[in-house]
Amino acid sequence: MSLFCKYVMLLLRVRHCSFESSLWKSSREQRISHLKNILEGEVLLSKSKAEVVELLGDEYNHYYVDRWKYFVTDLKSLPYKMYLEIEFRNNAVSVCRVKLV
């Protein structure tokens, strides 16, 4: 996780919790609390695209594209939206990172 993202999460006083697929899919408000576990753990690394869809859901990502994005939160105190970006190599997750757009 980048230093800037850690700083933003500290400013927002984000409470981290372990990853739960059902919570990720059902509650967008709680997604930010799962980020640390996703980025620093082994939740997604080396998973196939089908496994990622099963864990995170299908958010208009195209199967033939090797870079997927999942909306995390709208930072109201900053003019940014936070996304989880996932890169695939040979149909397996190779990199997970947070992007502020």
VOKOLLUM-639687 format. One record per residue: residue in three letters; x, y, z of N, C-alpha, C in turn; residue number from 1. Coordinates in pm, whole numbers, plus 50000, padded with zeros to 5 digits. Atoms other than C-alpha are relative to their C-alpha. Layout:
N
> type/nX/nY/nZ/caX/caY/caZ/cX/cY/cZ/seq
> ALA/X/Y/Z/X/Y/Z/X/Y/Z/NUM
...
This chain:
101
> type/nX/nY/nZ/caX/caY/caZ/cX/cY/cZ/seq
> MET/50084/49883/50000/50000/50000/50000/50089/50123/50000/1
> SER/49916/49882/50010/50140/50338/49906/49992/50084/50127/2
> LEU/49993/49914/49882/50240/50586/50173/49885/50100/50000/3
> PHE/50109/49904/50011/49983/50836/50046/49867/49935/50040/4
> CYS/50124/50071/49965/49702/50578/50075/49994/49970/50149/5
> LYS/49996/50023/49855/49814/50489/50427/49966/50128/50075/6
> TYR/50027/49870/49939/49806/50858/50514/49852/50034/49991/7
> VAL/50143/49972/50020/49456/50900/50369/49916/49914/50094/8
> MET/50076/50090/49913/49331/50596/50560/50016/50039/50146/9
> LEU/49977/49952/49864/49487/50732/50879/49915/50124/50027/10
> LEU/50081/49879/49984/49319/51069/50826/49852/49968/50013/11
> LEU/50141/50038/49997/48985/50899/50768/49965/49910/50119/12
> ARG/50018/50088/49883/49035/50685/51080/49931/49869/49962/13
> VAL/50057/50125/50050/48964/50366/50892/50030/49887/50096/14
> ARG/49982/50120/49918/48910/50057/51104/50017/49882/49906/15
> HIS/49972/50113/50086/49062/49753/50940/49935/49874/50055/16
> CYS/50059/50127/49959/48889/49417/50946/50041/49894/49898/17
> SER/49963/50109/50092/48951/49077/50790/49901/49997/49884/18
> PHE/50080/50001/50122/48818/49023/50441/49886/49900/50008/19
> GLU/50118/50085/50013/48468/48885/50401/49932/50034/49868/20
> SER/50054/49980/50134/48341/48841/50047/49858/50054/50003/21
> SER/50141/49956/49996/47974/48885/50139/49989/50146/50041/22
> LEU/50002/49858/49960/48044/49218/50314/50052/50090/49889/23
> TRP/49946/49921/50111/48256/49344/50024/49892/50023/49895/24
> LYS/50100/49991/50106/47975/49270/49778/49874/50074/50044/25
> SER/50127/49943/49957/47685/49391/49990/50009/50141/50057/26
> SER/49990/49870/49933/47821/49703/50163/50118/50080/49948/27
> ARG/49893/49916/50054/48019/49956/49964/50059/50091/50107/28
> GLU/49952/49912/49894/48048/50171/50277/50110/49934/50082/29
> GLN/49901/50070/49919/48260/49903/50446/50121/49951/49920/30
> ARG/49891/50052/50083/48491/49825/50154/50137/50052/50042/31
> ILE/49870/49942/49964/48766/50059/50272/50062/49926/50119/32
> SER/49948/50072/49883/48799/49857/50593/50064/49866/49961/33
> HIS/49943/50126/50048/48892/49548/50387/50130/50018/49922/34
> LEU/49886/49975/50089/49168/49714/50182/50134/49951/50055/35
> LYS/49871/50040/49945/49460/49655/50416/50018/49849/49993/36
> ASN/49994/50145/50004/49379/49285/50438/50017/49949/49857/37
> ILE/49987/50041/50141/49344/49257/50059/50140/50030/49949/38
> LEU/49872/49958/50056/49664/49448/49981/50120/49934/50067/39
> GLU/49886/50056/49928/49890/49300/50247/49989/49850/50022/40
> GLY/50021/50143/49980/49739/48952/50269/50008/49924/49869/41
> GLU/49998/50087/50117/49706/48667/50025/49858/49978/49948/42
> VAL/50139/50016/50038/49337/48725/49954/49984/49981/49849/43
> LEU/50019/50005/50145/49371/48783/49578/50119/49951/49920/44
> LEU/49882/50036/50078/49728/48706/49474/49990/49859/49945/45
> SER/50000/50125/50078/49748/48428/49212/49861/49939/49979/46
> LYS/50136/50049/50028/49367/48393/49195/49967/50025/49853/47
> SER/50043/49985/50139/49206/48348/48854/49891/50108/49992/48
> LYS/50106/49900/50018/48958/48596/48708/49867/49948/50054/49
> ALA/50124/50060/49950/48672/48358/48790/49996/50004/50153/50
> GLU/49993/49997/49854/48788/48339/49153/49984/50142/50053/51
> VAL/50015/49859/49959/48813/48720/49176/49854/50042/49990/52
> VAL/50143/49969/50014/48457/48754/49044/49920/49936/50112/53
> GLU/50069/50068/49890/48344/48501/49303/50021/50074/50132/54
> LEU/49968/49932/49874/48519/48694/49585/49949/50144/50005/55
> LEU/50029/49857/49999/48458/49057/49481/49875/50039/49923/56
> GLY/50116/49969/50082/48163/49034/49245/50041/50050/49862/57
> ASP/49978/49955/50137/48127/49152/48888/49958/50146/49990/58
> GLU/50031/49857/50009/48151/49530/48854/50039/50055/49864/59
> TYR/49981/49951/50135/48150/49580/48481/50144/49988/49950/60
> ASN/49866/50028/50050/48502/49445/48436/49986/49899/49887/61
> HIS/50007/50089/50115/48557/49275/48101/50102/49888/50015/62
> TYR/49916/50118/49982/48700/48926/48104/50128/50004/49917/63
> TYR/49884/49998/50089/48939/48994/47815/50101/50109/50035/64
> VAL/49910/49893/49958/49100/49296/47988/50078/49952/50122/65
> ASP/49914/50047/49892/49393/49235/48223/50020/50101/50113/66
> ARG/49997/49903/49890/49338/49539/48449/49855/50030/50040/67
> TRP/50137/49979/49950/49023/49551/48660/50001/50102/50111/68
> LYS/50016/49903/49892/48894/49821/48894/49871/49972/50075/69
> TYR/50116/50011/49913/48659/49799/49188/49990/50128/50081/70
> PHE/50024/49879/49923/48509/50110/49342/50008/49967/50149/71
> VAL/49989/50021/49855/48598/50141/49712/49919/50106/50073/72
> THR/50072/49894/49928/48479/50479/49836/50018/50134/49931/73
> ASP/49994/49862/50046/48413/50839/49752/50051/50082/50117/74
> LEU/49939/49924/49890/48643/51054/49966/49941/50141/50002/75
> LYS/50071/49873/49997/48418/51344/50057/50087/50114/50052/76
> SER/49912/49895/49947/48690/51531/50247/50111/50037/49901/77
> LEU/49902/49974/50105/48921/51509/49942/49930/49985/49865/78
> PRO/50067/50012/50131/48831/51548/49574/50041/49874/49923/79
> TYR/49957/50125/50063/48907/51182/49497/49898/49889/50021/80
> LYS/50069/50127/49981/48744/50846/49449/50109/49894/50012/81
> MET/49900/50103/49976/48930/50539/49571/49954/49871/49932/82
> TYR/50026/50125/50069/48953/50223/49361/50104/49896/50037/83
> LEU/49908/50112/49992/49108/49881/49406/50029/49960/49857/84
> GLU/49960/50038/50136/49304/49807/49089/50072/49865/50005/85
> ILE/49945/50136/50003/49390/49447/49004/50055/49974/49861/86
> GLU/49938/50037/50128/49632/49339/48731/50016/49849/49993/87
> PHE/49987/50143/50024/49632/48991/48582/50113/49973/49902/88
> ARG/49902/50054/50096/49912/48801/48409/49970/49852/49986/89
> ASN/50034/50141/50027/49826/48468/48247/49878/49956/50082/90
> ASN/50127/50026/49931/49476/48483/48401/50016/49981/50151/91
> ALA/49982/50006/49855/49615/48514/48756/50036/50139/50051/92
> VAL/49971/49869/49941/49630/48818/48984/50148/50012/50028/93
> SER/49858/49978/49975/49981/48957/48985/50024/50122/50090/94
> VAL/49982/49878/49922/49935/49302/49143/49863/50052/50045/95
> CYS/50117/49929/49946/49676/49469/49367/50050/50130/50057/96
> ARG/49961/49869/49947/49695/49838/49448/49879/50091/50009/97
> VAL/50106/49901/49986/49483/50136/49546/50032/50117/49909/98
> LYS/49987/49884/50087/49426/50418/49301/49904/50107/50047/99
> LEU/50086/49886/49972/49292/50762/49383/49982/50077/49869/100
> VAL/50031/49935/50127/49119/50924/49089/49914/50120/50025/101
